[in-house]
Structures are given as C-alpha cells and as structure tokens.
Amino acid sequence: MGLPHHRGRELGVDSKSPISPALEKCCLRMCAKTSYEQASEDLEAIMGIKISHSSLHRMVSRIEQPASLAEHPSEAMSVDGGKVCLRTEQGSQWRDDKLIRLHGSVSEGFFQDPAGLQSWYAQQPRARLITCLGDGHDGVWNVMEQLTQGVPICRQVLDWYHLKENLYKVGGSLKRLETVESLLWHGWVEAAIAAFEGLNRLQAKRFQQYLRKHRHRLPDYRHYQRMGIPIGSGAVESKIKQVSARLKISGARWRPENVPKMLRLRCAYLNRSSCLSISTAA
C-alpha cells in the first residue's frame, strides 16, 4: 500500500511507490556493479526482499542521475574510448563510447553524445593551464581538441607508456631501442627519428611516421616528471576498464537508449564509491 500523499511528501517518498529512498539507493548500487538478474538475486539473499530484474531495469531507466561535478579545478585530463555491444534489428553491433577523466577528480562517460560531453566539460572547474594526455588514437585527440577550443593555455602530451610500448614493437637491435628510449625520454625527438634512418623494416618506418605525427605532443618527459606534470594516461585507462566491466558483462547486449543511463550510473558509483548520489524523483 502506498503512503498518504502528505506523508510521502514529508519523507521524500513517492506516495505510489513502496520503495524507500534508502532501498532505492541500494538497488541502484547493485545495478551499477553487476547485471540486473544478479542484482535481483543479491538483494534477495542479503536483504530478503524480492525485486525482479525487470523492475530494477525500469528503476535505472527512470532515474535522472545528476552528472558528476568536480569539487576542485583539475590541471590534467585524459580521454579514452571503450566498446559496447548494441542490440539492433541487424543483430549485435559494437559501437564506441567515450570516457573523460579529470585527474584526481571525477570521470564521466558518454555514448554518441559529443555535445553532451562538451557541455559537461564546460561546467567543470578548470585550472588556468590544462594538460591533455592520451594515446595515439586520432579519435581521442579530436575529442580533446574540441574540448579545449578557446582555452588560452593548453598542452598536449602523448602518453609515455604507449610511446614506449610502440617503440619496442619495432624490434631489431635492443641497443638501438634503448638508445631511442633515452632520446625520447629527454625530448630529443629528431635524434630519435634519425636513429632509424637507413632501416627498411616496415615497423621502423611506421614508428618514424608516428613520431612525426605526434611531434608537438612529445615533450621532455624527464623534465615533466621532475616538475610533477603527469606524463601518463593510466588514470583514464583504469576507469574505462572499470566502466567496461559493467557494460561488457558476458552476454550483455544493450539497446542504444539504455547505454547513457548505465554509463552515468556506473560512473557515479565509481566516482563516489562510499555513497551514490541519487535523485529519487520519478
């Protein structure tokens, strides 16, 4: 039986709903961690309350989870992409989602919503100088360049660990590779490119092209590290794996309209693992 309207208003509970805000929060935390079916089973085992997986799905669909807001200006950000399997009339299809990470602060995920991503970033408190970190993927840098349009001071840094990984994929002389690593660590990019001159190996030529393409994103990494400037995008890579752990549950296929809801819920859970901030308005 629902609560009287005036009493429900006093308690902040929908008079037509038998679920309290506290129980609703528990349900949403469960759904942010695992599948709806597993969440239903866990709720019954832990709390002795049976809520069907379809009811949990409807709950997530109707909740308007507010976007995360950083408490302090962030001096660095990273962008990375994930994959989500969609259920379409043509069958299963994989599509990209994007995750932006404000270092030392919050993360937020977006699915086929570049305008929403830009709007979210525009609302965040930002430091005067922003360091943008990412791997060599064009899509990542396209997003960051769109986000930082009009930002007076912005520096782009290619993730050191991706750079080093791509270097050692070249193969060949280990001594040469170690020499080039040292050159790149000190920011001597032209010398690093020259170290592969005369080699006919396709991997070496591709790495030279890679260095030329990202030349303006290859700083003196040693100096940056000493200055406390981040040189790796591991923060966002860690988060995208945690987000994907929910979206890529075995057998999961999503309707396109349900992906943004789960991205928002999962990011809210990861941003504030001790308490999930939920708007309980239907």
URVENPE-V507104 format. One record per residue. RES is the residue in three letters. PHI is phi in degrees with one decimal (999 if undefined). OMEGA is omega in radians with two decimals (* if undefined). D_CENTER is the distance of its C-alpha to the mean C-alpha in whole Angstrom. Layout:
BEGIN
res:RES phi:PHI omega:OMEGA d_center:D_CENTER
res:RES phi:PHI omega:OMEGA d_center:D_CENTER
END
This chain:
BEGIN
res:MET phi:999 omega:-3.14 d_center:42
res:GLY phi:-74.4 omega:3.11 d_center:40
res:LEU phi:-76.9 omega:2.97 d_center:40
res:PRO phi:-57.2 omega:-3.02 d_center:43
res:HIS phi:-57.6 omega:-3.08 d_center:41
res:HIS phi:-67.9 omega:3.14 d_center:42
res:ARG phi:-70.9 omega:3.09 d_center:41
res:GLY phi:-61.8 omega:3.12 d_center:37
res:ARG phi:-64.0 omega:3.13 d_center:37
res:GLU phi:-64.1 omega:-3.09 d_center:38
res:LEU phi:-90.3 omega:-3.11 d_center:36
res:GLY phi:74.9 omega:-3.11 d_center:33
res:VAL phi:-115.5 omega:3.04 d_center:33
res:ASP phi:-62.2 omega:-3.07 d_center:33
res:SER phi:-63.0 omega:-3.13 d_center:37
res:LYS phi:-95.5 omega:-3.07 d_center:36
res:SER phi:-110.3 omega:3.09 d_center:34
res:PRO phi:-85.2 omega:-3.05 d_center:35
res:ILE phi:-101.9 omega:3.13 d_center:31
res:SER phi:-78.1 omega:3.07 d_center:31
res:PRO phi:-57.0 omega:-3.13 d_center:28
res:ALA phi:-65.0 omega:3.12 d_center:28
res:LEU phi:-67.5 omega:3.10 d_center:28
res:GLU phi:-60.5 omega:3.11 d_center:25
res:LYS phi:-62.9 omega:3.10 d_center:23
res:CYS phi:-60.6 omega:3.14 d_center:24
res:CYS phi:-61.7 omega:-3.10 d_center:23
res:LEU phi:-67.8 omega:3.07 d_center:20
res:ARG phi:-63.5 omega:3.10 d_center:19
res:MET phi:-62.5 omega:-3.12 d_center:20
res:CYS phi:-66.3 omega:3.11 d_center:18
res:ALA phi:-71.1 omega:-3.05 d_center:15
res:LYS phi:-98.1 omega:-3.01 d_center:16
res:THR phi:-149.9 omega:-3.10 d_center:18
res:SER phi:-65.2 omega:3.13 d_center:20
res:TYR phi:-61.3 omega:-3.14 d_center:22
res:GLU phi:-63.7 omega:3.14 d_center:25
res:GLN phi:-68.1 omega:3.11 d_center:24
res:ALA phi:-61.5 omega:3.12 d_center:23
res:SER phi:-61.8 omega:3.14 d_center:27
res:GLU phi:-64.5 omega:-3.12 d_center:28
res:ASP phi:-66.5 omega:3.12 d_center:27
res:LEU phi:-62.3 omega:3.13 d_center:28
res:GLU phi:-67.4 omega:-3.12 d_center:31
res:ALA phi:-69.7 omega:-3.05 d_center:32
res:ILE phi:-85.4 omega:-3.00 d_center:31
res:MET phi:-112.0 omega:-3.12 d_center:32
res:GLY phi:71.1 omega:-3.12 d_center:35
res:ILE phi:-115.4 omega:-3.14 d_center:33
res:LYS phi:-95.1 omega:3.04 d_center:33
res:ILE phi:-127.2 omega:-3.04 d_center:30
res:SER phi:-66.4 omega:3.13 d_center:30
res:HIS phi:-64.1 omega:3.11 d_center:26
res:SER phi:-69.5 omega:3.09 d_center:27
res:SER phi:-66.9 omega:3.09 d_center:28
res:LEU phi:-64.4 omega:3.12 d_center:24
res:HIS phi:-62.0 omega:3.12 d_center:23
res:ARG phi:-65.2 omega:3.12 d_center:25
res:MET phi:-61.7 omega:3.13 d_center:24
res:VAL phi:-63.0 omega:-3.09 d_center:20
res:SER phi:-67.1 omega:-3.06 d_center:21
res:ARG phi:-91.0 omega:-3.11 d_center:23
res:ILE phi:-71.1 omega:3.04 d_center:21
res:GLU phi:-100.2 omega:3.13 d_center:20
res:GLN phi:-72.6 omega:-3.14 d_center:17
res:PRO phi:-66.6 omega:3.10 d_center:17
res:ALA phi:-65.9 omega:3.13 d_center:14
res:SER phi:-68.8 omega:3.12 d_center:13
res:LEU phi:-129.6 omega:3.13 d_center:15
res:ALA phi:-67.2 omega:3.13 d_center:15
res:GLU phi:-82.1 omega:-3.09 d_center:18
res:HIS phi:-132.1 omega:3.10 d_center:19
res:PRO phi:-59.7 omega:3.12 d_center:18
res:SER phi:-99.7 omega:-3.13 d_center:16
res:GLU phi:-95.1 omega:-3.11 d_center:17
res:ALA phi:-147.4 omega:3.06 d_center:14
res:MET phi:-143.8 omega:3.09 d_center:11
res:SER phi:-133.0 omega:3.08 d_center:8
res:VAL phi:-128.9 omega:3.08 d_center:7
res:ASP phi:-146.1 omega:-3.11 d_center:6
res:GLY phi:-118.0 omega:3.06 d_center:7
res:GLY phi:-124.4 omega:3.14 d_center:8
res:LYS phi:-127.2 omega:3.07 d_center:11
res:VAL phi:-135.4 omega:-3.12 d_center:13
res:CYS phi:-90.5 omega:-3.11 d_center:17
res:LEU phi:-98.1 omega:3.01 d_center:19
res:ARG phi:-99.1 omega:-3.11 d_center:22
res:THR phi:-126.9 omega:3.10 d_center:24
res:GLU phi:-65.3 omega:3.12 d_center:28
res:GLN phi:-88.8 omega:-3.11 d_center:28
res:GLY phi:106.8 omega:-3.14 d_center:26
res:SER phi:-74.8 omega:3.11 d_center:23
res:GLN phi:-138.7 omega:3.11 d_center:20
res:TRP phi:-92.6 omega:3.12 d_center:17
res:ARG phi:-132.2 omega:-3.08 d_center:15
res:ASP phi:-88.4 omega:2.89 d_center:12
res:ASP phi:-123.4 omega:-3.10 d_center:9
res:LYS phi:-121.1 omega:3.08 d_center:6
res:LEU phi:-125.9 omega:3.07 d_center:3
res:ILE phi:-111.4 omega:-3.11 d_center:5
res:ARG phi:-120.9 omega:2.97 d_center:6
res:LEU phi:-89.8 omega:-3.00 d_center:10
res:HIS phi:-58.7 omega:-3.14 d_center:11
res:GLY phi:73.7 omega:-3.05 d_center:13
res:SER phi:-141.7 omega:-2.99 d_center:12
res:VAL phi:-111.3 omega:3.05 d_center:10
res:SER phi:-126.2 omega:3.08 d_center:6
res:GLU phi:-146.9 omega:-3.12 d_center:6
res:GLY phi:-109.2 omega:-3.12 d_center:5
res:PHE phi:-139.5 omega:3.14 d_center:8
res:PHE phi:-125.1 omega:3.12 d_center:11
res:GLN phi:48.5 omega:-3.10 d_center:14
res:ASP phi:-143.1 omega:-3.13 d_center:14
res:PRO phi:-61.9 omega:3.12 d_center:14
res:ALA phi:-66.7 omega:3.10 d_center:16
res:GLY phi:-64.7 omega:3.11 d_center:14
res:LEU phi:-62.8 omega:3.14 d_center:11
res:GLN phi:-64.7 omega:3.14 d_center:14
res:SER phi:-63.5 omega:3.13 d_center:16
res:TRP phi:-61.8 omega:-3.11 d_center:13
res:TYR phi:-65.2 omega:-3.13 d_center:13
res:ALA phi:-64.3 omega:-3.12 d_center:17
res:GLN phi:-86.1 omega:-3.07 d_center:17
res:GLN phi:-82.7 omega:3.03 d_center:16
res:PRO phi:-67.2 omega:-3.06 d_center:18
res:ARG phi:-127.0 omega:3.06 d_center:18
res:ALA phi:-73.6 omega:-3.13 d_center:20
res:ARG phi:-63.7 omega:3.12 d_center:23
res:LEU phi:-114.4 omega:-3.12 d_center:21
res:ILE phi:-108.3 omega:3.02 d_center:18
res:THR phi:-101.7 omega:-3.12 d_center:17
res:CYS phi:-104.9 omega:-3.10 d_center:14
res:LEU phi:-118.8 omega:3.11 d_center:13
res:GLY phi:-169.0 omega:3.07 d_center:12
res:ASP phi:-82.9 omega:-3.06 d_center:14
res:GLY phi:-88.3 omega:-3.07 d_center:16
res:HIS phi:-72.3 omega:-3.11 d_center:15
res:ASP phi:-60.4 omega:-3.11 d_center:16
res:GLY phi:-60.4 omega:3.14 d_center:14
res:VAL phi:-64.3 omega:-3.08 d_center:11
res:TRP phi:-73.7 omega:3.06 d_center:14
res:ASN phi:-62.1 omega:3.12 d_center:16
res:VAL phi:-64.0 omega:-3.09 d_center:13
res:MET phi:-67.5 omega:3.10 d_center:13
res:GLU phi:-66.8 omega:3.07 d_center:17
res:GLN phi:-67.3 omega:-3.12 d_center:17
res:LEU phi:-67.4 omega:-3.03 d_center:15
res:THR phi:-98.5 omega:3.06 d_center:17
res:GLN phi:-62.2 omega:-3.13 d_center:21
res:GLY phi:86.7 omega:3.07 d_center:23
res:VAL phi:-76.1 omega:-3.01 d_center:22
res:PRO phi:-63.5 omega:-3.10 d_center:25
res:ILE phi:-130.0 omega:-3.11 d_center:24
res:CYS phi:-148.4 omega:3.08 d_center:20
res:ARG phi:-124.4 omega:3.14 d_center:20
res:GLN phi:-104.7 omega:-3.11 d_center:18
res:VAL phi:-131.9 omega:3.04 d_center:18
res:LEU phi:-73.8 omega:-3.11 d_center:17
res:ASP phi:-52.2 omega:-3.08 d_center:16
res:TRP phi:-60.8 omega:-3.03 d_center:19
res:TYR phi:-74.0 omega:3.01 d_center:18
res:HIS phi:-68.8 omega:3.11 d_center:17
res:LEU phi:-59.7 omega:-3.13 d_center:20
res:LYS phi:-65.6 omega:3.11 d_center:22
res:GLU phi:-61.2 omega:3.13 d_center:21
res:ASN phi:-67.2 omega:3.10 d_center:22
res:LEU phi:-60.4 omega:-3.05 d_center:26
res:TYR phi:-75.5 omega:3.00 d_center:27
res:LYS phi:-72.1 omega:3.13 d_center:26
res:VAL phi:-63.5 omega:3.14 d_center:29
res:GLY phi:73.4 omega:-3.11 d_center:31
res:GLY phi:85.8 omega:-3.07 d_center:35
res:SER phi:-61.6 omega:3.11 d_center:37
res:LEU phi:-65.5 omega:3.13 d_center:35
res:LYS phi:-62.8 omega:3.11 d_center:37
res:ARG phi:-62.3 omega:-3.12 d_center:35
res:LEU phi:-61.7 omega:3.12 d_center:32
res:GLU phi:-66.4 omega:3.09 d_center:32
res:THR phi:-65.6 omega:3.13 d_center:34
res:VAL phi:-64.6 omega:3.09 d_center:31
res:GLU phi:-58.4 omega:3.11 d_center:29
res:SER phi:-63.1 omega:3.13 d_center:31
res:LEU phi:-63.0 omega:-3.13 d_center:31
res:LEU phi:-67.6 omega:3.13 d_center:28
res:TRP phi:-60.5 omega:3.13 d_center:27
res:HIS phi:-93.4 omega:3.09 d_center:30
res:GLY phi:83.5 omega:-3.13 d_center:28
res:TRP phi:-91.0 omega:-2.99 d_center:31
res:VAL phi:-69.9 omega:-3.11 d_center:30
res:GLU phi:-61.8 omega:3.10 d_center:33
res:ALA phi:-66.2 omega:3.11 d_center:35
res:ALA phi:-65.5 omega:3.10 d_center:32
res:ILE phi:-63.8 omega:-3.11 d_center:32
res:ALA phi:-64.7 omega:-3.10 d_center:36
res:ALA phi:-64.2 omega:-3.14 d_center:36
res:PHE phi:-102.7 omega:3.12 d_center:35
res:GLU phi:-63.5 omega:3.13 d_center:38
res:GLY phi:90.0 omega:3.10 d_center:41
res:LEU phi:-85.9 omega:-3.12 d_center:38
res:ASN phi:-98.1 omega:-3.13 d_center:38
res:ARG phi:-67.2 omega:-3.12 d_center:36
res:LEU phi:-60.8 omega:-3.12 d_center:33
res:GLN phi:-62.6 omega:-3.13 d_center:30
res:ALA phi:-68.2 omega:3.14 d_center:32
res:LYS phi:-66.2 omega:3.11 d_center:32
res:ARG phi:-65.5 omega:3.14 d_center:28
res:PHE phi:-68.1 omega:3.05 d_center:27
res:GLN phi:-60.2 omega:3.10 d_center:29
res:GLN phi:-63.6 omega:3.12 d_center:28
res:TYR phi:-61.5 omega:3.14 d_center:24
res:LEU phi:-67.3 omega:3.13 d_center:26
res:ARG phi:-64.6 omega:-3.12 d_center:28
res:LYS phi:-63.0 omega:-3.07 d_center:25
res:HIS phi:-104.3 omega:-3.06 d_center:22
res:ARG phi:-51.8 omega:-3.09 d_center:25
res:HIS phi:-75.1 omega:3.11 d_center:24
res:ARG phi:-109.0 omega:-3.09 d_center:21
res:LEU phi:-112.7 omega:-3.10 d_center:23
res:PRO phi:-85.9 omega:2.95 d_center:24
res:ASP phi:-79.2 omega:-3.04 d_center:27
res:TYR phi:-61.5 omega:3.14 d_center:24
res:ARG phi:-60.9 omega:3.14 d_center:27
res:HIS phi:-64.6 omega:3.13 d_center:28
res:TYR phi:-60.2 omega:-3.12 d_center:24
res:GLN phi:-62.6 omega:3.12 d_center:24
res:ARG phi:-65.0 omega:-3.13 d_center:27
res:MET phi:-84.2 omega:-3.13 d_center:26
res:GLY phi:80.1 omega:3.11 d_center:23
res:ILE phi:-85.9 omega:-3.09 d_center:21
res:PRO phi:-63.5 omega:-3.13 d_center:17
res:ILE phi:-123.5 omega:-3.12 d_center:18
res:GLY phi:-131.9 omega:3.13 d_center:15
res:SER phi:-103.4 omega:-3.12 d_center:11
res:GLY phi:-60.9 omega:-3.12 d_center:11
res:ALA phi:-60.6 omega:-3.11 d_center:9
res:VAL phi:-78.4 omega:3.12 d_center:5
res:GLU phi:-66.1 omega:3.08 d_center:7
res:SER phi:-64.2 omega:-3.12 d_center:8
res:LYS phi:-67.8 omega:-3.12 d_center:5
res:ILE phi:-64.7 omega:3.09 d_center:4
res:LYS phi:-68.2 omega:3.13 d_center:8
res:GLN phi:-68.9 omega:3.09 d_center:9
res:VAL phi:-66.0 omega:-3.12 d_center:7
res:SER phi:-65.4 omega:3.11 d_center:9
res:ALA phi:-60.3 omega:3.08 d_center:12
res:ARG phi:-89.6 omega:-3.08 d_center:13
res:LEU phi:-73.6 omega:-3.08 d_center:12
res:LYS phi:-106.3 omega:3.04 d_center:14
res:ILE phi:-53.6 omega:-3.06 d_center:17
res:SER phi:-49.1 omega:3.10 d_center:20
res:GLY phi:84.8 omega:-3.09 d_center:22
res:ALA phi:-72.6 omega:3.01 d_center:19
res:ARG phi:-134.6 omega:-2.95 d_center:20
res:TRP phi:-109.4 omega:2.90 d_center:18
res:ARG phi:-75.2 omega:-3.06 d_center:20
res:PRO phi:-52.4 omega:-3.09 d_center:18
res:GLU phi:-72.5 omega:-3.13 d_center:19
res:ASN phi:-91.4 omega:-3.08 d_center:17
res:VAL phi:-64.3 omega:-3.12 d_center:14
res:PRO phi:-58.6 omega:3.13 d_center:13
res:LYS phi:-61.7 omega:-3.11 d_center:15
res:MET phi:-71.4 omega:3.07 d_center:13
res:LEU phi:-58.7 omega:-3.13 d_center:9
res:ARG phi:-64.5 omega:-3.13 d_center:11
res:LEU phi:-67.0 omega:-3.13 d_center:13
res:ARG phi:-64.7 omega:3.12 d_center:10
res:CYS phi:-66.6 omega:3.09 d_center:8
res:ALA phi:-61.4 omega:3.11 d_center:12
res:TYR phi:-64.5 omega:-3.11 d_center:13
res:LEU phi:-72.5 omega:3.13 d_center:10
res:ASN phi:-71.4 omega:-3.09 d_center:11
res:ARG phi:-134.6 omega:-3.02 d_center:15
res:SER phi:-65.3 omega:-3.11 d_center:16
res:SER phi:-80.1 omega:3.11 d_center:19
res:CYS phi:-154.5 omega:3.12 d_center:20
res:LEU phi:-94.4 omega:-3.12 d_center:18
res:SER phi:-81.1 omega:-3.03 d_center:19
res:ILE phi:-124.0 omega:2.94 d_center:20
res:SER phi:-89.0 omega:-3.03 d_center:22
res:THR phi:-91.6 omega:3.10 d_center:25
res:ALA phi:-71.3 omega:-3.13 d_center:27
res:ALA phi:-72.4 omega:* d_center:27
END
